[in-house]
Amino acid sequence: MEKTISVGIDFIIRKCKADKNRADIFARITVNGERKEISIKEQINIKDWNSSRESVSGKTTEIKAINYVIENTRFRIKEKYRALENSGALITAEIVKNAYLGIQNNQKGHTLSELLEYYQKIWKFKLKPGGFKNYSTTIAYLQLFLQRHFSTGPIYLSQLNMQLATDFEHFVRNN
């Protein structure tokens, strides 16, 4: 299942409450319109911020160090996003933020395979063999579909969406 994910990493400033001439720098992670922000724990003079370049203007050692922190933060967030994408995990702004911060955010809930096993266990003895054959055929197709399209890991029920259902329908009609 090919799914297009829109990801953006921007740096913004917010004025300090104590000193109106200073600002804190934040990294804003946007995934499919959902935003999360992370403070990079740096303060600058507001007049030194270049919003179009998303960096601090100037040539002092302190400013160069802050710009290095900004670029390093951007790189590490992209690196975490790519790792999540390669593992086939569900990707949201919150999950990318937690990955960057080192917070484990494992998927919760049941997998589609667990649900299929549960249905088989429940309905196998309640239905006559002729009635159960439709369930078993659908379960067999779903398992084959999952093996071919999601070899990277399990599909959690929270990840089910209309695109997955449409892809499965296409798979059944063509196999």
C-alpha positions in Angstrom: 0.0 0.0 0.0 1.6 3.2 -1.1 0.7 6.1 1.1 1.9 9.7 0.5 2.9 11.4 3.7 3.5 15.2 3.8 6.3 16.0 6.2 7.8 19.4 7.0 10.4 20.7 9.5 10.4 24.4 10.2 12.1 26.6 12.7 10.2 29.4 14.4 10.8 31.8 17.2 8.6 32.9 20.1 9.1 36.0 22.1 10.2 35.5 25.7 7.7 36.8 28.3 10.5 38.2 30.5 12.5 40.0 27.8 10.6 41.2 24.7 13.8 41.6 22.7 14.8 37.9 23.1 13.1 34.8 21.6 13.2 31.1 22.0 13.8 28.9 18.9 11.4 26.0 18.3 11.5 23.2 15.7 8.0 22.6 14.2 7.3 19.2 12.8 4.3 18.9 10.5 3.0 15.6 9.3 -0.1 15.6 7.1 -1.2 18.9 8.6 -0.7 17.9 12.2 1.9 20.1 14.1 4.1 19.4 17.1 6.8 21.7 18.4 10.1 21.1 20.2 12.2 23.7 21.9 15.8 23.5 20.9 16.7 25.4 24.1 18.4 28.3 22.4 17.6 32.1 22.8 18.4 34.8 20.3 17.8 38.5 19.8 14.7 38.9 17.8 16.3 41.3 15.3 18.9 38.6 14.4 16.4 36.0 13.2 16.1 35.5 9.5 12.7 33.8 9.0 13.2 33.1 5.3 16.4 31.1 5.9 15.2 29.8 9.3 18.5 30.7 10.9 20.2 33.5 12.8 22.0 36.2 10.9 25.5 37.2 11.9 29.0 35.9 12.0 29.9 35.6 15.7 30.9 32.3 17.2 27.7 32.2 19.3 25.5 32.7 16.2 27.4 30.1 14.2 26.9 27.6 17.1 23.2 28.3 17.2 22.9 27.8 13.4 24.8 24.5 13.8 22.3 23.4 16.5 19.4 24.3 14.1 20.9 22.3 11.2 21.8 19.4 13.4 18.3 19.3 14.9 16.8 19.3 11.3 19.1 16.5 10.3 18.3 14.3 13.4 14.5 14.8 13.0 14.7 13.8 9.3 16.8 10.8 10.3 14.2 9.7 12.8 11.4 10.2 10.3 13.3 8.0 7.7 13.8 5.3 10.3 10.1 5.2 11.1 9.3 5.2 7.4 11.6 2.3 6.7 10.2 0.3 9.6 6.7 0.6 8.2 5.5 2.3 11.4 2.5 4.6 11.7 3.8 8.1 11.2 2.3 11.1 12.9 3.9 14.4 14.1 3.6 13.2 17.7 5.4 9.9 16.9 8.3 11.7 15.0 8.6 14.2 17.9 8.8 11.3 20.5 11.3 9.4 18.3 13.5 12.6 18.2 13.2 13.0 22.0 13.9 9.3 22.6 10.5 8.5 24.0 9.4 5.0 23.2 6.0 5.1 21.5 5.1 1.5 20.6 1.9 0.8 18.8 -0.9 -0.2 21.2 -3.9 -2.4 20.6 -4.5 -5.5 18.6 -3.2 -6.4 15.2 -5.3 -7.4 12.2 -3.8 -10.9 12.4 -5.0 -11.2 16.0 -8.4 -10.2 14.9 -8.5 -12.8 12.1 -7.5 -15.5 14.6 -10.1 -14.4 17.0 -12.9 -14.5 14.3 -11.8 -17.9 13.3 -11.9 -19.2 16.9 -15.3 -17.7 17.5 -17.2 -18.5 14.3 -15.6 -21.9 13.4 -17.8 -23.8 15.9 -20.9 -21.6 15.6 -21.4 -21.9 11.9 -21.9 -24.9 9.6 -18.9 -25.7 7.4 -20.7 -24.3 4.3 -21.3 -21.0 6.1 -17.8 -20.9 7.6 -16.1 -21.3 4.2 -16.8 -17.7 3.3 -15.1 -16.5 6.5 -12.1 -18.8 6.0 -11.8 -17.7 2.3 -11.8 -14.0 3.4 -9.3 -14.7 6.2 -7.0 -16.6 3.8 -7.1 -13.7 1.3 -6.4 -11.2 4.0 -3.4 -13.2 5.3 -2.0 -13.5 1.8 -2.6 -9.7 1.2 -0.8 -8.9 4.4 2.2 -11.2 3.6 2.6 -9.6 0.1 2.1 -6.0 1.0 3.2 -5.6 4.7 6.2 -7.8 5.2 7.8 -5.1 7.4 5.6 -5.7 10.4 2.2 -6.2 11.8 -0.8 -4.0 10.9 -2.5 -2.5 14.0 -6.2 -1.9 14.0 -5.5 1.8 14.6 -3.8 1.8 11.2 -6.8 0.5 9.2 -8.2 3.1 6.8 -10.2 3.3 3.6 -7.1 3.0 1.4 -6.2 -0.3 3.0 -9.7 -1.6 2.4 -9.7 -0.4 -1.2 -6.2 -2.0 -1.8 -7.5 -5.3 -0.3 -10.6 -5.2 -2.6 -8.3 -4.7 -5.6 -6.1 -7.5 -4.4 -9.1 -9.9 -4.1 -10.5 -9.0 -7.5 -7.2 -9.5 -9.3 -6.0 -12.7 -7.5 
